[in-house]
Every structure is written in C-alpha cells, then in structure tokens.
Amino acid sequence: MAMQIQLRRGTAQEWTSANPILAQGEMAVELDTNRLKIGNGTAHWADLPYDGFARSEEHTSELQSHSF
C-alpha cells in the first residue's frame, strides 16, 4: 500500500501573518520561496530558522538536469 506524506504549506505572507507554533518535528513549506522550517513545539514561525534544504536557482536547475 502506498503512503502519502503532506507538509503544511502556505505562502511566506500567510506564514508570517499566522505565525503559528509548529509541533516538534513538524515540517512546513513556503510555496513561493521553496523554503521550509521544522517546528520545535515552542517557537513561533517567525522565530524558527529556515532549514538547510533550501536551494539556489542554479543548484535547483543543476539537480533537475540529472536523472535519478
């Protein structure tokens, strides 16, 4: 049976306006910037750092040119 995982998602503006507290380990993505944050259960969105998975446009296009 296939499993589907969905992340919380919204635009940077939506996240900034709502400024929620993400649960510990909960991942959420900014749809317009392709950046994500991982919750710690206590910090608001604005206080969480972006993770290390964000990619530059150059790196993204380089990845897209490879087949896996």
Salt bridges, closest charged atoms under 4 A:
GLU26 OE2 - ARG8 NH1 3.28
